[in-house]
Amino acid sequence: MAHESSGAIYTAAGANLAIAAAKFVGAFLTGSSAMLAEGVHSVVDTANQILLLVGLKRAQRPADARFPFGYGREVYFYAFLVALLIFLGGGAFAVYEGIHKLQHPEPAADAVILGRTIPGFTVNLAILGFAVLAEGYSCFVALKAFWGEKGERPPITAIRRSKDPALFTVLVEDVAALTGLVVALAGVILAETLDRPAFDGIASIVIGLILIGMAIFLMIETHGLLVGEAAEPELVAGLHEIVRSEPGVQHVNEVLTQHLGPADILVNVSLDMNDALTAGEIERLVGRLETRMKALSPKVRRVFIEIQARSDASARQPDRRKTGAVA
């Protein structure tokens, strides 16, 4: 999904850059706190997309002596940075700005453009309308890429199972951005129609809370990927089935998997073999297992098979699960 991820990120970055410029112009002309919070949000989103692109680029570097399993986890690290930046640069700032606006509420100022006075309310609505269209298109591109990956799973389950943080981060960001725009629109409209500028500050606080909640969710998801999550249960079950189907295998001690990147899975298998097998027969069996495992999924890049008596395996690793990640 690397191509789809990059396409969604480029689309989101371009949209957010244009939206940020429009929002800052609107905030400068009208003094809207919600508009300023949304402008900062769009800048943070643009920076996030740049970080994700850097992570994807660095993750493609080949393995070397220092990192023999490659740099696939770089994208997980940068995705965690994105979540942290959303929390601090977007959410915390929006809450602060909203509290400040509540303490010093002021109506949206009229804007003077080319010698003509335009009501601040009209300026804010126009800019937010443009932002909704641009963000909606970006969200559509990200959703289309995500839908192709999720298969039959419900969206939340697919996000929890996904090992491509670049894709689901952009999607979650876009959904949060659209939600924030709706809140900003509500704040601007309520502040104008009820003549209560405080609603602008309330909208800013709500936007901040949305961003903070999204950031915490992304932190939780990327934390597991950084530590080392196992492959999908369906894939692990398929690996078990392949190993058990070989007649020379007496017992499957362990089948451990770990994602080294969105499309890079390490498999470590411990087997108790039939003692009557010769060394040559064991070598051929190991070769067949490796070939079949890699054919099961293109994400399986490395397979390590250990021949070990069942009793020895149980004594050495008493607390390991059969479908866990490599330690």
BELCORRA-V316607 format. One record per backbone hydrogen bond with DSSP energy under -1.0 kcal/mol. NH is the residue of the N-H (numbers start at 1). CO is the residue of the C=O. E is the energy in kcal/mol with one decimal. If there is no record, write none. Layout:
nh: {NH:NH}
co: {CO:CO}
e: {E:E}
This chain:
nh: {5:6:7:8:9:10:11:12:13:14:15:16:17:18:19:20:21:22:23:24:25:26:27:28:29:30:31:36:37:38:39:40:41:42:43:44:45:46:47:48:49:50:51:52:53:54:55:56:57:58:59:61:64:70:74:75:77:78:79:80:81:82:83:84:85:86:87:88:89:90:91:92:94:95:96:97:98:99:100:101:102:103:104:109:111:113:116:118:123:124:125:126:127:128:129:130:131:132:133:134:135:136:137:138:139:140:141:142:143:144:145:146:147:148:150:153:158:159:160:161:162:168:169:170:171:172:173:174:175:176:177:178:179:180:181:182:183:184:185:186:187:188:189:190:191:192:193:194:199:200:202:203:204:205:206:207:208:209:210:211:212:213:214:215:216:217:218:219:220:221:222:223:224:225:226:227:228:236:237:238:239:240:241:242:243:244:245:246:249:250:251:253:254:256:257:258:259:260:264:265:266:267:268:269:270:271:272:274:277:282:283:284:285:286:287:288:289:290:291:292:293:294:295:296:300:301:302:304:306:308:313:314:315:316:317}
co: {1:2:3:4:5:6:7:8:9:10:11:12:13:14:15:16:17:18:19:20:21:22:23:24:25:26:27:32:33:34:35:36:37:38:39:40:41:42:43:44:45:46:47:48:49:50:51:52:53:54:55:58:67:67:71:72:73:74:75:76:77:78:79:80:81:82:83:84:85:86:86:87:90:91:92:93:94:95:96:97:98:99:100:30:118:116:113:111:119:120:121:122:123:124:125:126:127:128:129:130:131:132:133:134:135:136:137:138:139:140:141:142:143:144:146:150:154:155:156:157:158:164:165:166:167:168:169:170:171:172:173:174:175:176:177:178:179:180:181:182:183:184:185:186:187:188:189:190:196:197:198:199:200:201:202:203:204:205:206:207:208:209:210:211:212:213:214:215:216:217:218:219:220:221:222:223:224:232:233:234:235:236:237:238:239:240:241:243:246:272:272:270:270:268:324:266:229:264:261:299:258:302:256:304:254:306:251:248:274:278:279:280:281:282:283:284:285:286:287:288:289:290:291:292:297:265:265:267:269:271:309:310:311:312:313}
e: {-2.7:-2.6:-2.3:-2.3:-2.2:-2.7:-2.1:-2.3:-2.8:-2.3:-2.3:-2.7:-2.1:-1.8:-2.4:-2.8:-1.9:-1.9:-2.7:-2.5:-1.9:-2.2:-2.9:-2.5:-2.2:-2.3:-2.3:-1.8:-2.7:-2.3:-2.1:-2.5:-2.4:-2.2:-2.0:-2.8:-2.4:-2.3:-2.5:-2.4:-2.2:-1.9:-2.3:-2.5:-2.1:-2.2:-2.6:-2.6:-2.2:-2.7:-2.0:-1.4:-1.3:-2.1:-2.2:-1.0:-1.9:-2.4:-1.7:-1.8:-1.9:-2.0:-1.9:-2.1:-2.6:-2.5:-2.0:-2.5:-2.5:-1.1:-2.8:-2.1:-2.1:-2.2:-2.3:-2.9:-2.2:-2.4:-2.2:-2.0:-2.1:-1.8:-1.7:-3.1:-3.2:-2.8:-1.8:-3.8:-1.9:-2.7:-2.2:-2.3:-2.4:-2.7:-2.3:-2.2:-2.5:-2.4:-1.8:-2.5:-3.1:-2.2:-1.9:-2.0:-2.6:-2.1:-2.1:-2.2:-2.8:-2.3:-2.0:-2.5:-2.8:-1.4:-2.3:-1.5:-2.7:-2.3:-2.4:-2.1:-1.8:-1.7:-2.2:-1.4:-2.0:-2.5:-2.6:-2.5:-2.4:-2.5:-2.6:-2.5:-2.2:-2.7:-2.3:-2.0:-2.1:-2.8:-2.7:-2.4:-2.7:-2.6:-2.7:-2.7:-2.4:-1.6:-3.1:-2.3:-2.1:-1.5:-2.3:-2.4:-1.6:-2.1:-2.5:-2.5:-2.1:-2.3:-2.3:-2.2:-2.5:-2.5:-2.3:-2.6:-2.4:-2.0:-2.4:-2.5:-2.2:-2.1:-2.8:-2.0:-1.4:-1.1:-2.3:-2.3:-2.1:-2.3:-2.6:-1.8:-2.1:-2.2:-2.1:-2.0:-2.2:-2.6:-1.4:-1.2:-1.6:-2.4:-1.7:-1.8:-1.6:-3.1:-2.2:-1.7:-2.6:-3.3:-1.5:-3.4:-3.0:-2.6:-3.1:-3.3:-2.3:-3.0:-2.8:-2.4:-1.8:-2.2:-2.2:-2.1:-2.3:-2.7:-2.1:-2.2:-2.5:-2.3:-2.2:-2.7:-2.5:-2.1:-1.6:-1.4:-1.5:-1.7:-1.5:-2.8:-3.6:-3.6:-2.4:-2.2:-1.8:-2.1:-2.2}
